[in-house]
Amino acid sequence: MAPEPRKALAVMLANHAARYRGVVVPDDQRGGELALLVRGGCTLAPDAYLFTVIDRAILAEKDKLPKR
């Protein structure tokens, strides 16, 4: 998959997981840190599903993210 469609898919999945968890993914440093967690998770477990990695990253940072 090309980089731009892959990023768009990851953003869509992150927004979906954030809604489910009752938070919002901000466009500031916290969102960037979340993206780094996802990138690291995909590097450590490349066979894992992208949505699972994103959801677990949001769950780990849930207390630092703004509520919906």
Phi and psi restraints in degrees (range 20) as a CNS / XPLOR table:
assign (resid 1 and name C) (resid 2 and name N)
       (resid 2 and name CA) (resid 2 and name C) 1.0 -67.1 20.0 2
assign (resid 2 and name N) (resid 2 and name CA)
       (resid 2 and name C) (resid 3 and name N) 1.0 155.6 20.0 2
assign (resid 2 and name C) (resid 3 and name N)
       (resid 3 and name CA) (resid 3 and name C) 1.0 -58.6 20.0 2
assign (resid 3 and name N) (resid 3 and name CA)
       (resid 3 and name C) (resid 4 and name N) 1.0 -44.6 20.0 2
assign (resid 3 and name C) (resid 4 and name N)
       (resid 4 and name CA) (resid 4 and name C) 1.0 -65.7 20.0 2
assign (resid 4 and name N) (resid 4 and name CA)
       (resid 4 and name C) (resid 5 and name N) 1.0 -47.3 20.0 2
assign (resid 4 and name C) (resid 5 and name N)
       (resid 5 and name CA) (resid 5 and name C) 1.0 -63.3 20.0 2
assign (resid 5 and name N) (resid 5 and name CA)
       (resid 5 and name C) (resid 6 and name N) 1.0 -33.1 20.0 2
assign (resid 5 and name C) (resid 6 and name N)
       (resid 6 and name CA) (resid 6 and name C) 1.0 -65.6 20.0 2
assign (resid 6 and name N) (resid 6 and name CA)
       (resid 6 and name C) (resid 7 and name N) 1.0 -42.9 20.0 2
assign (resid 6 and name C) (resid 7 and name N)
       (resid 7 and name CA) (resid 7 and name C) 1.0 -64.2 20.0 2
assign (resid 7 and name N) (resid 7 and name CA)
       (resid 7 and name C) (resid 8 and name N) 1.0 -42.8 20.0 2
assign (resid 7 and name C) (resid 8 and name N)
       (resid 8 and name CA) (resid 8 and name C) 1.0 -62.0 20.0 2
assign (resid 8 and name N) (resid 8 and name CA)
       (resid 8 and name C) (resid 9 and name N) 1.0 -40.8 20.0 2
assign (resid 8 and name C) (resid 9 and name N)
       (resid 9 and name CA) (resid 9 and name C) 1.0 -64.1 20.0 2
assign (resid 9 and name N) (resid 9 and name CA)
       (resid 9 and name C) (resid 10 and name N) 1.0 -44.0 20.0 2
assign (resid 9 and name C) (resid 10 and name N)
       (resid 10 and name CA) (resid 10 and name C) 1.0 -63.3 20.0 2
assign (resid 10 and name N) (resid 10 and name CA)
       (resid 10 and name C) (resid 11 and name N) 1.0 -40.6 20.0 2
assign (resid 10 and name C) (resid 11 and name N)
       (resid 11 and name CA) (resid 11 and name C) 1.0 -64.6 20.0 2
assign (resid 11 and name N) (resid 11 and name CA)
       (resid 11 and name C) (resid 12 and name N) 1.0 -43.4 20.0 2
assign (resid 11 and name C) (resid 12 and name N)
       (resid 12 and name CA) (resid 12 and name C) 1.0 -62.1 20.0 2
assign (resid 12 and name N) (resid 12 and name CA)
       (resid 12 and name C) (resid 13 and name N) 1.0 -43.7 20.0 2
assign (resid 12 and name C) (resid 13 and name N)
       (resid 13 and name CA) (resid 13 and name C) 1.0 -66.2 20.0 2
assign (resid 13 and name N) (resid 13 and name CA)
       (resid 13 and name C) (resid 14 and name N) 1.0 -38.3 20.0 2
assign (resid 13 and name C) (resid 14 and name N)
       (resid 14 and name CA) (resid 14 and name C) 1.0 -65.0 20.0 2
assign (resid 14 and name N) (resid 14 and name CA)
       (resid 14 and name C) (resid 15 and name N) 1.0 -42.6 20.0 2
assign (resid 14 and name C) (resid 15 and name N)
       (resid 15 and name CA) (resid 15 and name C) 1.0 -65.0 20.0 2
assign (resid 15 and name N) (resid 15 and name CA)
       (resid 15 and name C) (resid 16 and name N) 1.0 -38.3 20.0 2
assign (resid 15 and name C) (resid 16 and name N)
       (resid 16 and name CA) (resid 16 and name C) 1.0 -64.6 20.0 2
assign (resid 16 and name N) (resid 16 and name CA)
       (resid 16 and name C) (resid 17 and name N) 1.0 -47.9 20.0 2
assign (resid 16 and name C) (resid 17 and name N)
       (resid 17 and name CA) (resid 17 and name C) 1.0 -64.4 20.0 2
assign (resid 17 and name N) (resid 17 and name CA)
       (resid 17 and name C) (resid 18 and name N) 1.0 -38.6 20.0 2
assign (resid 17 and name C) (resid 18 and name N)
       (resid 18 and name CA) (resid 18 and name C) 1.0 -64.7 20.0 2
assign (resid 18 and name N) (resid 18 and name CA)
       (resid 18 and name C) (resid 19 and name N) 1.0 -42.4 20.0 2
assign (resid 18 and name C) (resid 19 and name N)
       (resid 19 and name CA) (resid 19 and name C) 1.0 -60.1 20.0 2
assign (resid 19 and name N) (resid 19 and name CA)
       (resid 19 and name C) (resid 20 and name N) 1.0 -43.3 20.0 2
assign (resid 19 and name C) (resid 20 and name N)
       (resid 20 and name CA) (resid 20 and name C) 1.0 -62.2 20.0 2
assign (resid 20 and name N) (resid 20 and name CA)
       (resid 20 and name C) (resid 21 and name N) 1.0 -38.2 20.0 2
assign (resid 20 and name C) (resid 21 and name N)
       (resid 21 and name CA) (resid 21 and name C) 1.0 -84.4 20.0 2
assign (resid 21 and name N) (resid 21 and name CA)
       (resid 21 and name C) (resid 22 and name N) 1.0 -5.1 20.0 2
assign (resid 21 and name C) (resid 22 and name N)
       (resid 22 and name CA) (resid 22 and name C) 1.0 80.8 20.0 2
assign (resid 22 and name N) (resid 22 and name CA)
       (resid 22 and name C) (resid 23 and name N) 1.0 24.0 20.0 2
assign (resid 22 and name C) (resid 23 and name N)
       (resid 23 and name CA) (resid 23 and name C) 1.0 -127.8 20.0 2
assign (resid 23 and name N) (resid 23 and name CA)
       (resid 23 and name C) (resid 24 and name N) 1.0 176.5 20.0 2
assign (resid 23 and name C) (resid 24 and name N)
       (resid 24 and name CA) (resid 24 and name C) 1.0 -123.4 20.0 2
assign (resid 24 and name N) (resid 24 and name CA)
       (resid 24 and name C) (resid 25 and name N) 1.0 140.1 20.0 2
assign (resid 24 and name C) (resid 25 and name N)
       (resid 25 and name CA) (resid 25 and name C) 1.0 -86.3 20.0 2
assign (resid 25 and name N) (resid 25 and name CA)
       (resid 25 and name C) (resid 26 and name N) 1.0 110.7 20.0 2
assign (resid 25 and name C) (resid 26 and name N)
       (resid 26 and name CA) (resid 26 and name C) 1.0 -77.9 20.0 2
assign (resid 26 and name N) (resid 26 and name CA)
       (resid 26 and name C) (resid 27 and name N) 1.0 161.3 20.0 2
assign (resid 26 and name C) (resid 27 and name N)
       (resid 27 and name CA) (resid 27 and name C) 1.0 -93.9 20.0 2
assign (resid 27 and name N) (resid 27 and name CA)
       (resid 27 and name C) (resid 28 and name N) 1.0 20.7 20.0 2
assign (resid 27 and name C) (resid 28 and name N)
       (resid 28 and name CA) (resid 28 and name C) 1.0 -106.2 20.0 2
assign (resid 28 and name N) (resid 28 and name CA)
       (resid 28 and name C) (resid 29 and name N) 1.0 -156.4 20.0 2
assign (resid 28 and name C) (resid 29 and name N)
       (resid 29 and name CA) (resid 29 and name C) 1.0 -60.8 20.0 2
assign (resid 29 and name N) (resid 29 and name CA)
       (resid 29 and name C) (resid 30 and name N) 1.0 -34.1 20.0 2
assign (resid 29 and name C) (resid 30 and name N)
       (resid 30 and name CA) (resid 30 and name C) 1.0 -63.4 20.0 2
assign (resid 30 and name N) (resid 30 and name CA)
       (resid 30 and name C) (resid 31 and name N) 1.0 -38.0 20.0 2
assign (resid 30 and name C) (resid 31 and name N)
       (resid 31 and name CA) (resid 31 and name C) 1.0 -66.3 20.0 2
assign (resid 31 and name N) (resid 31 and name CA)
       (resid 31 and name C) (resid 32 and name N) 1.0 -37.7 20.0 2
assign (resid 31 and name C) (resid 32 and name N)
       (resid 32 and name CA) (resid 32 and name C) 1.0 -65.2 20.0 2
assign (resid 32 and name N) (resid 32 and name CA)
       (resid 32 and name C) (resid 33 and name N) 1.0 -40.0 20.0 2
assign (resid 32 and name C) (resid 33 and name N)
       (resid 33 and name CA) (resid 33 and name C) 1.0 -65.8 20.0 2
assign (resid 33 and name N) (resid 33 and name CA)
       (resid 33 and name C) (resid 34 and name N) 1.0 -37.4 20.0 2
assign (resid 33 and name C) (resid 34 and name N)
       (resid 34 and name CA) (resid 34 and name C) 1.0 -63.0 20.0 2
assign (resid 34 and name N) (resid 34 and name CA)
       (resid 34 and name C) (resid 35 and name N) 1.0 -42.5 20.0 2
assign (resid 34 and name C) (resid 35 and name N)
       (resid 35 and name CA) (resid 35 and name C) 1.0 -62.3 20.0 2
assign (resid 35 and name N) (resid 35 and name CA)
       (resid 35 and name C) (resid 36 and name N) 1.0 -38.1 20.0 2
assign (resid 35 and name C) (resid 36 and name N)
       (resid 36 and name CA) (resid 36 and name C) 1.0 -66.4 20.0 2
assign (resid 36 and name N) (resid 36 and name CA)
       (resid 36 and name C) (resid 37 and name N) 1.0 -36.7 20.0 2
assign (resid 36 and name C) (resid 37 and name N)
       (resid 37 and name CA) (resid 37 and name C) 1.0 -62.7 20.0 2
assign (resid 37 and name N) (resid 37 and name CA)
       (resid 37 and name C) (resid 38 and name N) 1.0 -43.1 20.0 2
assign (resid 37 and name C) (resid 38 and name N)
       (resid 38 and name CA) (resid 38 and name C) 1.0 -63.7 20.0 2
assign (resid 38 and name N) (resid 38 and name CA)
       (resid 38 and name C) (resid 39 and name N) 1.0 -45.0 20.0 2
assign (resid 38 and name C) (resid 39 and name N)
       (resid 39 and name CA) (resid 39 and name C) 1.0 -60.5 20.0 2
assign (resid 39 and name N) (resid 39 and name CA)
       (resid 39 and name C) (resid 40 and name N) 1.0 -44.2 20.0 2
assign (resid 39 and name C) (resid 40 and name N)
       (resid 40 and name CA) (resid 40 and name C) 1.0 -64.0 20.0 2
assign (resid 40 and name N) (resid 40 and name CA)
       (resid 40 and name C) (resid 41 and name N) 1.0 -40.7 20.0 2
assign (resid 40 and name C) (resid 41 and name N)
       (resid 41 and name CA) (resid 41 and name C) 1.0 -63.1 20.0 2
assign (resid 41 and name N) (resid 41 and name CA)
       (resid 41 and name C) (resid 42 and name N) 1.0 -38.9 20.0 2
assign (resid 41 and name C) (resid 42 and name N)
       (resid 42 and name CA) (resid 42 and name C) 1.0 -71.3 20.0 2
assign (resid 42 and name N) (resid 42 and name CA)
       (resid 42 and name C) (resid 43 and name N) 1.0 -29.6 20.0 2
assign (resid 42 and name C) (resid 43 and name N)
       (resid 43 and name CA) (resid 43 and name C) 1.0 -72.9 20.0 2
assign (resid 43 and name N) (resid 43 and name CA)
       (resid 43 and name C) (resid 44 and name N) 1.0 -41.8 20.0 2
assign (resid 43 and name C) (resid 44 and name N)
       (resid 44 and name CA) (resid 44 and name C) 1.0 -73.2 20.0 2
assign (resid 44 and name N) (resid 44 and name CA)
       (resid 44 and name C) (resid 45 and name N) 1.0 -34.5 20.0 2
assign (resid 44 and name C) (resid 45 and name N)
       (resid 45 and name CA) (resid 45 and name C) 1.0 -130.6 20.0 2
assign (resid 45 and name N) (resid 45 and name CA)
       (resid 45 and name C) (resid 46 and name N) 1.0 73.9 20.0 2
assign (resid 45 and name C) (resid 46 and name N)
       (resid 46 and name CA) (resid 46 and name C) 1.0 -64.8 20.0 2
assign (resid 46 and name N) (resid 46 and name CA)
       (resid 46 and name C) (resid 47 and name N) 1.0 -17.8 20.0 2
assign (resid 46 and name C) (resid 47 and name N)
       (resid 47 and name CA) (resid 47 and name C) 1.0 -87.6 20.0 2
assign (resid 47 and name N) (resid 47 and name CA)
       (resid 47 and name C) (resid 48 and name N) 1.0 -5.9 20.0 2
assign (resid 47 and name C) (resid 48 and name N)
       (resid 48 and name CA) (resid 48 and name C) 1.0 -72.8 20.0 2
assign (resid 48 and name N) (resid 48 and name CA)
       (resid 48 and name C) (resid 49 and name N) 1.0 157.9 20.0 2
assign (resid 48 and name C) (resid 49 and name N)
       (resid 49 and name CA) (resid 49 and name C) 1.0 -77.8 20.0 2
assign (resid 49 and name N) (resid 49 and name CA)
       (resid 49 and name C) (resid 50 and name N) 1.0 138.7 20.0 2
assign (resid 49 and name C) (resid 50 and name N)
       (resid 50 and name CA) (resid 50 and name C) 1.0 -58.1 20.0 2
assign (resid 50 and name N) (resid 50 and name CA)
       (resid 50 and name C) (resid 51 and name N) 1.0 -44.0 20.0 2
assign (resid 50 and name C) (resid 51 and name N)
       (resid 51 and name CA) (resid 51 and name C) 1.0 -61.9 20.0 2
assign (resid 51 and name N) (resid 51 and name CA)
       (resid 51 and name C) (resid 52 and name N) 1.0 -39.9 20.0 2
assign (resid 51 and name C) (resid 52 and name N)
       (resid 52 and name CA) (resid 52 and name C) 1.0 -63.1 20.0 2
assign (resid 52 and name N) (resid 52 and name CA)
       (resid 52 and name C) (resid 53 and name N) 1.0 -42.8 20.0 2
assign (resid 52 and name C) (resid 53 and name N)
       (resid 53 and name CA) (resid 53 and name C) 1.0 -63.4 20.0 2
assign (resid 53 and name N) (resid 53 and name CA)
       (resid 53 and name C) (resid 54 and name N) 1.0 -44.5 20.0 2
assign (resid 53 and name C) (resid 54 and name N)
       (resid 54 and name CA) (resid 54 and name C) 1.0 -64.1 20.0 2
assign (resid 54 and name N) (resid 54 and name CA)
       (resid 54 and name C) (resid 55 and name N) 1.0 -46.1 20.0 2
assign (resid 54 and name C) (resid 55 and name N)
       (resid 55 and name CA) (resid 55 and name C) 1.0 -62.5 20.0 2
assign (resid 55 and name N) (resid 55 and name CA)
       (resid 55 and name C) (resid 56 and name N) 1.0 -41.4 20.0 2
assign (resid 55 and name C) (resid 56 and name N)
       (resid 56 and name CA) (resid 56 and name C) 1.0 -68.6 20.0 2
assign (resid 56 and name N) (resid 56 and name CA)
       (resid 56 and name C) (resid 57 and name N) 1.0 -35.3 20.0 2
assign (resid 56 and name C) (resid 57 and name N)
       (resid 57 and name CA) (resid 57 and name C) 1.0 -65.1 20.0 2
assign (resid 57 and name N) (resid 57 and name CA)
       (resid 57 and name C) (resid 58 and name N) 1.0 -42.7 20.0 2
assign (resid 57 and name C) (resid 58 and name N)
       (resid 58 and name CA) (resid 58 and name C) 1.0 -64.5 20.0 2
assign (resid 58 and name N) (resid 58 and name CA)
       (resid 58 and name C) (resid 59 and name N) 1.0 -41.6 20.0 2
assign (resid 58 and name C) (resid 59 and name N)
       (resid 59 and name CA) (resid 59 and name C) 1.0 -62.4 20.0 2
assign (resid 59 and name N) (resid 59 and name CA)
       (resid 59 and name C) (resid 60 and name N) 1.0 -39.6 20.0 2
assign (resid 59 and name C) (resid 60 and name N)
       (resid 60 and name CA) (resid 60 and name C) 1.0 -66.8 20.0 2
assign (resid 60 and name N) (resid 60 and name CA)
       (resid 60 and name C) (resid 61 and name N) 1.0 -33.3 20.0 2
assign (resid 60 and name C) (resid 61 and name N)
       (resid 61 and name CA) (resid 61 and name C) 1.0 -103.3 20.0 2
assign (resid 61 and name N) (resid 61 and name CA)
       (resid 61 and name C) (resid 62 and name N) 1.0 10.6 20.0 2
assign (resid 61 and name C) (resid 62 and name N)
       (resid 62 and name CA) (resid 62 and name C) 1.0 -54.2 20.0 2
assign (resid 62 and name N) (resid 62 and name CA)
       (resid 62 and name C) (resid 63 and name N) 1.0 -40.0 20.0 2
assign (resid 62 and name C) (resid 63 and name N)
       (resid 63 and name CA) (resid 63 and name C) 1.0 -67.1 20.0 2
assign (resid 63 and name N) (resid 63 and name CA)
       (resid 63 and name C) (resid 64 and name N) 1.0 -23.4 20.0 2
assign (resid 63 and name C) (resid 64 and name N)
       (resid 64 and name CA) (resid 64 and name C) 1.0 -93.0 20.0 2
assign (resid 64 and name N) (resid 64 and name CA)
       (resid 64 and name C) (resid 65 and name N) 1.0 -10.5 20.0 2
assign (resid 64 and name C) (resid 65 and name N)
       (resid 65 and name CA) (resid 65 and name C) 1.0 -93.2 20.0 2
assign (resid 65 and name N) (resid 65 and name CA)
       (resid 65 and name C) (resid 66 and name N) 1.0 148.6 20.0 2
assign (resid 65 and name C) (resid 66 and name N)
       (resid 66 and name CA) (resid 66 and name C) 1.0 -67.9 20.0 2
assign (resid 66 and name N) (resid 66 and name CA)
       (resid 66 and name C) (resid 67 and name N) 1.0 143.3 20.0 2
assign (resid 66 and name C) (resid 67 and name N)
       (resid 67 and name CA) (resid 67 and name C) 1.0 -74.5 20.0 2
assign (resid 67 and name N) (resid 67 and name CA)
       (resid 67 and name C) (resid 68 and name N) 1.0 156.4 20.0 2
